Each structure stands twice: as C-alpha cells, then as structure tokens.
Amino acid sequence: MTIYIESFLIENVVINFCLMRLVYITTKSKTNTFRLILASIIGAISSVLCVYFLTSNIILNILKLLTAVIMIIIAFNCKFKTFLFNFILLFAYTYALMGAITNLSGSSYVTSFGIVTSSKISLFAVSIFVIILTYIFEIAFKHIKFKIKSNNLIYPITLIDNGKKIKIDAYLDTGNLLNVAGEPVIVVDVNEILKLKQINLIDLYLSNSENVATKTVCGNNNLKIFKIDSMQIKIGKVIKNYKEQLVAVNLSNTFKNTNYKALLSPLLL
C-alpha cells in the first residue's frame, strides 16, 4: 500500500481539526480557528514522525501522549482542571471516531503506527462531514439558547378596551423604561391595537392621542400613546390586573419576525 506524505498530512490535519472542534463544542474552552488549525498541524506532523521514524511502541505511545498535551495547550486557553477534561475528551473522541470507521471498513490491519482501515467511506470524508455538523450544531445551539432565554421573559397578556379583548404574548424588555408622568407604558404592535380599537390605520394617524419620543424601541421616533380600560398579565398561575393602562403604538414592523407582539416594562412587574 502506497501512502503519499502530502495526502497523509492533509488527512491528519482535517481529522485532528475535527477532533479539536468536537472537544471545543463539548467544553466551550476559549479558543479560535487559528489555534485549532495550528494544533491540528502539530498533531499531523507528529503522526508523520511516528510513521517514518519510530518503530518502538513505547516511544510511539509516549510521543502520542506528549502530542495530545501540546495540542490541547496550543488549542485552548484553560485552567488545569479543564485541560484534563479536554485531554480525556480528545482521546475519547479519537477512539470513538476510529471505532465508527472500523465498523464501516471492509478490512483493517495493524502497522507500527496504528490501525489502517480500508473503507467505502473514507476517514477524510467522515471528518469533513463531522466538522460541518459541528458548525451547524453550534449555530443551532446559539439559536436554541437564545430562544430558551427569550421565552423565559415572555408573558401572556390580555388587553381590554370598550368591551373588546385581545390576547397576545409580550416580551419583558428590561431596557423599556418608557413612562408618562411616572406611569409605565407598554409598546404594542400597531396591528394588535387596530384590532382592539376596531379602527383602521388612517383613523389611528388622525387621532388626537398624545405622542412620546423614544430612542430605544424604534430609533428616534414618536410613538402614539393610548389609554385602554385594563390589562392583565399572567405570571405563572397569578394574574395581575392593571386599570387604565398606557399603551404606546409601534407603527413600524419591529414585531414582524418575533413570537411576541408587545414589550412590557419592568416597572410593571
């Protein structure tokens, strides 16, 4: 079997990068792409040295351990406890990946530098696929994490005016300190106000309602202020009632791509 050093190096760099990404995704240790690639290259060079210059299994295993230590030190900026965890994970992912490939392989044999497998699916291709999956998982996790955090700040509310009632979800915006004469104001999507008031957009623009300036919700805009009969906020199993609640109408599409239609003020809770 002929092994070209260039292909061997590239494949090892990709495989090592895959393993380092898996460790990073698991522990979230401080790092960057450059450090991960550099550590992967160091690991690949060590593999070449093992293949071409070493025959002693003892020295080979010692070099593998030292290489793993150096790779972790280069790749991650972490304390000793986290370093040990990363070190253990690196070996765990290495043997897990090797086991997966061995199961897919058609044949395998032992050499002085490890197990060589022949597979319909190359280790290089699997490593590339896993790397892509780690990036997809990382993006998805950030999105899910944000959703979980934001959902914890979403409360169902009921707006009541002139016998008309609508139920919407509202987000507790800790930066929304909008108030009129000390009275907290919630910001509601214009379409919800049109439903509640049973008016059209032209009537809304022509109304003689009070205006208030804001810089945090819709830029430097003036929001129309209405007073509705009451509002209910459901907090767990408790329902809080607010009489003559002030509501600011958001005339832009701020709530278009959100799962809530109003911004609550922390002054209300």
C-alpha positions in Angstrom: 0.0 0.0 0.0 1.4 3.4 -1.0 0.9 6.4 1.3 1.8 9.8 -0.1 3.0 12.2 2.6 1.0 15.1 1.3 -2.2 13.2 1.4 -1.3 11.8 4.8 -0.6 15.3 6.2 -3.8 16.8 4.8 -6.0 14.0 6.1 -4.4 14.1 9.5 -4.9 17.9 9.7 -8.6 17.5 8.8 -9.1 14.6 11.3 -7.3 16.5 14.1 -9.3 19.6 13.4 -12.5 17.5 13.5 -11.4 16.1 16.9 -10.5 19.6 18.3 -13.8 21.0 17.1 -15.6 18.2 18.9 -13.7 19.0 22.1 -14.4 22.7 21.8 -18.1 22.1 21.1 -18.3 20.0 24.3 -16.4 22.2 26.7 -16.6 25.7 25.1 -13.0 26.3 26.2 -11.6 29.7 25.0 -10.0 29.3 21.6 -10.2 30.5 17.9 -9.9 28.9 14.5 -6.2 29.7 14.1 -5.3 27.9 17.3 -7.4 24.9 16.4 -5.7 24.7 12.9 -2.2 25.1 14.4 -2.8 22.4 17.0 -4.1 20.1 14.2 -1.0 20.7 12.1 1.3 19.9 15.1 -0.7 16.7 15.6 -0.3 15.8 11.9 3.5 16.4 11.9 3.8 14.2 14.9 1.9 11.4 13.0 4.3 11.7 10.1 7.3 11.4 12.5 5.6 8.3 14.0 5.2 6.7 10.6 8.6 7.3 9.1 11.0 7.3 12.1 9.7 5.4 15.0 9.4 1.6 15.5 9.3 1.3 19.3 5.8 1.1 20.6 6.8 2.6 24.0 8.3 5.7 22.4 5.4 5.8 20.0 2.8 5.9 22.8 4.9 8.5 24.8 5.0 10.7 21.7 1.3 10.4 21.2 0.6 11.5 24.8 3.0 14.4 24.5 1.5 15.4 21.2 -2.0 15.4 22.7 -0.8 17.6 25.6 0.8 20.1 23.2 -2.3 20.1 21.0 -4.5 20.9 24.0 -2.2 23.6 25.3 -1.9 25.3 21.8 -5.7 25.0 21.0 -7.2 26.1 24.3 -6.7 28.7 26.9 -7.9 26.9 30.0 -7.1 26.0 33.6 -5.6 22.7 34.7 -9.0 21.1 35.6 -10.5 22.0 32.2 -7.2 20.9 30.5 -7.6 17.4 32.0 -11.2 17.2 30.8 -10.2 18.4 27.3 -7.3 15.8 27.3 -9.6 13.0 28.2 -12.2 14.1 25.7 -9.6 14.2 22.9 -8.8 10.6 23.4 -12.4 9.6 23.8 -13.4 11.3 20.5 -10.4 9.8 18.8 -11.3 6.2 19.7 -15.0 6.8 19.1 -14.2 8.1 15.6 -11.8 5.3 15.0 -14.5 2.8 16.1 -17.1 4.2 13.8 -14.7 4.0 10.8 -13.7 0.5 11.8 -17.3 -0.6 11.8 -17.7 0.9 8.3 -14.5 -0.6 7.0 -14.2 -3.6 4.8 -10.8 -4.6 6.2 -8.2 -3.4 8.7 -4.7 -4.3 9.6 -2.2 -3.3 12.2 1.0 -1.3 11.5 3.7 0.1 13.7 1.9 3.4 13.9 -1.7 2.2 14.4 -4.6 0.5 12.7 -5.1 1.1 8.9 -8.6 0.5 7.6 -10.0 0.2 4.1 -13.5 1.6 3.8 -16.0 2.6 1.3 -16.4 5.8 3.3 -13.0 7.4 3.8 -12.0 8.8 7.2 -11.2 12.1 5.4 -14.8 12.4 4.2 -16.3 11.4 7.5 -14.1 14.0 9.3 -15.2 16.8 6.8 -18.8 15.8 7.4 -18.4 15.9 11.2 -16.7 19.3 11.0 -19.6 20.7 9.0 -22.0 19.1 11.6 -20.2 20.8 14.5 -20.7 24.2 12.9 -24.3 23.5 12.2 -24.8 22.3 15.8 -23.0 25.4 17.1 -25.3 27.8 15.2 -28.4 25.8 16.1 -27.4 25.7 19.8 -26.9 29.5 19.9 -30.4 30.0 18.3 -32.0 27.5 20.7 -30.2 29.0 23.7 -31.5 32.5 22.7 -35.0 31.1 22.3 -34.9 29.5 25.7 -33.7 32.7 27.3 -36.2 34.9 25.5 -39.1 32.5 26.1 -38.5 32.8 29.9 -39.2 36.5 29.5 -42.4 36.2 27.5 -45.7 36.6 29.3 -49.3 36.2 28.0 -51.2 39.4 28.4 -54.8 40.4 27.7 -55.7 43.9 26.5 -59.2 45.1 27.3 -60.9 48.3 25.9 -64.6 49.2 25.3 -65.6 45.6 25.9 -63.2 44.3 23.3 -60.5 41.9 24.4 -57.4 40.5 22.7 -54.8 38.1 24.0 -51.1 38.4 22.9 -47.7 37.5 24.1 -45.4 40.2 25.5 -41.7 40.3 26.0 -40.3 41.7 29.2 -37.8 44.3 27.8 -35.5 45.3 30.7 -34.5 48.3 28.7 -38.0 49.6 28.2 -38.3 52.3 30.9 -40.8 54.3 28.8 -43.2 56.2 31.1 -45.5 59.2 31.1 -45.6 61.1 34.3 -44.1 58.1 36.1 -46.7 55.7 34.7 -45.1 52.7 32.9 -46.0 52.3 29.2 -46.1 49.1 27.2 -45.3 49.1 23.5 -47.8 47.2 21.3 -47.7 46.2 17.6 -49.9 48.5 15.6 -52.0 45.7 14.1 -53.0 44.5 17.5 -54.1 48.0 18.5 -56.1 48.3 15.3 -57.9 45.1 16.3 -58.5 46.2 19.8 -59.7 49.7 18.9 -61.6 48.4 15.8 -60.2 51.3 13.7 -58.1 51.5 10.5 -54.6 52.9 10.1 -55.8 56.2 8.8 -58.0 56.7 11.9 -55.0 55.9 14.0 -52.8 58.5 12.3 -55.6 61.2 12.6 -56.3 60.5 16.2 -55.5 63.2 18.8 -53.6 60.9 21.0 -50.5 62.0 22.9 -47.1 61.4 21.4 -43.9 60.3 23.3 -40.3 60.2 21.9 -38.3 57.1 22.2 -34.7 56.1 21.3 -34.6 52.5 22.4 -37.6 50.8 20.7 -37.9 52.3 17.2 -35.0 54.7 16.9 -35.7 58.4 17.2 -39.4 58.2 16.6 -42.6 59.5 18.2 -45.0 56.8 19.5 -48.7 57.4 19.8 -50.0 56.9 23.4 -53.4 55.5 24.2 -55.1 54.6 27.4 -57.0 51.4 27.5 -59.5 50.2 30.1 -57.3 47.5 31.6 -54.6 44.9 31.0 -54.0 41.5 32.5 -50.6 39.9 32.8 -50.3 36.2 33.6 -47.2 35.4 35.6 -47.2 31.6 36.2 -50.6 30.9 37.9 -51.0 34.5 39.1 -52.9 37.1 37.0 -52.1 40.8 37.6 -54.7 43.4 36.6 -53.8 47.0 35.6 -56.5 49.6 35.2 -56.3 52.4 32.6 -53.0 51.1 31.2 -51.0 53.3 28.9 -50.1 51.7 25.6 -47.6 53.1 23.0 -48.3 52.1 19.4 -45.4 50.9 17.4 -46.0 51.9 13.8 -43.1 50.0 12.3 -42.6 46.3 11.8 -40.5 45.7 14.8 -42.5 42.7 15.8 -42.7 41.2 12.3 -40.3 38.3 12.9 -40.8 37.8 16.7 -43.0 35.4 18.6 -44.4 38.3 20.7 -46.4 41.4 19.9 -45.7 43.7 22.8 -42.9 45.0 25.0 -43.5 45.0 28.7 -41.9 47.5 31.1 -40.0 46.1 34.1 -41.8 48.8 36.1 -45.0 46.8 35.8 -43.6 43.6 37.5 
